């Protein structure tokens, strides 16, 4: 079945017809395909008939319970998320549900907004897990800079495909660290020019008074010295950060691209045959309007533009790239591929990644090398990312709400062991029991 062509599927399980109707109506109104079952037996039958993305199940039902259904899903449907709902809220119930395999816990009565938020969270976890579990026979990419399925990357990949089969100049734009050079190399090595040289010109590195001679060579003083254009004959000349090119070089580049002509004092080259690709992290159009970049050079370069989006705009692509790097570095280290917790995936996806691919690659390499447990969780992430994770939780909650959530999380992490939970929380078991009673009473109220 082509899952991309179908609606996201939810199976709602409850012995109350009224509750099922509320779930069906509310979720269907937001575009989900909703299947309903009055009990576990019917739910199991539906699950066997076709894929379901998320199961929303009541806890207390006649016969088999919601916990039984959770166990069945976890044993047989690894790619299905489970959301538990119940009218009997308690810390113990939450711990048992999470320990059994529920991904979230929602207490009755709940609002439409609370239901939708929980369901959206379940789908978010599902997409994150799927992004990290690409099949081993997934297509190999010549560069990580071309890995991605978001809409912005589809435009990028389309432009790369056009550039590969063309002789026209290419302008690659994007922030620092987005992989512009990797894309330029991919275009070259996928083109008919692949067997010829790929020559990189670092416009921001070569001193300004030497750029022109380095690029075009010099006929005087003797002996004559050829430049990078000669070296790139039949291949590709890649100008990295073209915005840094001095005016004299910009003028010569216009003639090179437009007329295939060299400067007068350069060694003779009857016909310059080097495909020109340039990159820029700066907005060239803005530089043109301020008189800092030649307008004719901008248009000469911008025949095919390849815009590389920053990671913060790419959603689940971040997780696909994280898995790519995790596989790469675990293989290099001779270690098993690490597993990422749901919490760490959420932080990785929501991080702003100012360093883009370079920052992500370095982060995953560090995690693979430094993490010994086999599972990467939020505490393993760099401190700045951990702070962002806490900040994103929101600052509009009461101290009691935060404490209650923390106690639930700790209890779930130790499978309900009160002695171990009390040790982690730094309190005695009696205090823990009192706090749990207050939390249960607040939920019941």
Secondary structure as GFF3:
##gff-version 3
##sequence-region A 1 445
A	DSSP	three_ten_helix	3	5	.	.	.	ID=ss1
A	DSSP	beta_strand	9	13	.	.	.	ID=ss2
A	DSSP	alpha_helix	17	28	.	.	.	ID=ss3
A	DSSP	beta_strand	33	37	.	.	.	ID=ss4
A	DSSP	alpha_helix	40	49	.	.	.	ID=ss5
A	DSSP	beta_strand	54	58	.	.	.	ID=ss6
A	DSSP	alpha_helix	66	76	.	.	.	ID=ss7
A	DSSP	beta_strand	81	86	.	.	.	ID=ss8
A	DSSP	alpha_helix	91	100	.	.	.	ID=ss9
A	DSSP	beta_strand	104	107	.	.	.	ID=ss10
A	DSSP	alpha_helix	112	131	.	.	.	ID=ss11
A	DSSP	three_ten_helix	144	146	.	.	.	ID=ss12
A	DSSP	alpha_helix	151	164	.	.	.	ID=ss13
A	DSSP	beta_strand	170	173	.	.	.	ID=ss14
A	DSSP	alpha_helix	180	189	.	.	.	ID=ss15
A	DSSP	beta_strand	198	202	.	.	.	ID=ss16
A	DSSP	alpha_helix	208	216	.	.	.	ID=ss17
A	DSSP	alpha_helix	228	231	.	.	.	ID=ss18
A	DSSP	beta_strand	236	240	.	.	.	ID=ss19
A	DSSP	three_ten_helix	242	244	.	.	.	ID=ss20
A	DSSP	alpha_helix	247	259	.	.	.	ID=ss21
A	DSSP	beta_strand	275	280	.	.	.	ID=ss22
A	DSSP	alpha_helix	284	289	.	.	.	ID=ss23
A	DSSP	alpha_helix	295	301	.	.	.	ID=ss24
A	DSSP	beta_strand	304	307	.	.	.	ID=ss25
A	DSSP	three_ten_helix	311	313	.	.	.	ID=ss26
A	DSSP	alpha_helix	317	333	.	.	.	ID=ss27
A	DSSP	beta_strand	339	340	.	.	.	ID=ss28
A	DSSP	alpha_helix	342	350	.	.	.	ID=ss29
A	DSSP	alpha_helix	356	370	.	.	.	ID=ss30
A	DSSP	beta_strand	375	376	.	.	.	ID=ss31
A	DSSP	three_ten_helix	378	380	.	.	.	ID=ss32
A	DSSP	alpha_helix	383	392	.	.	.	ID=ss33
A	DSSP	alpha_helix	399	413	.	.	.	ID=ss34
A	DSSP	alpha_helix	418	425	.	.	.	ID=ss35
A	DSSP	alpha_helix	429	444	.	.	.	ID=ss36
###
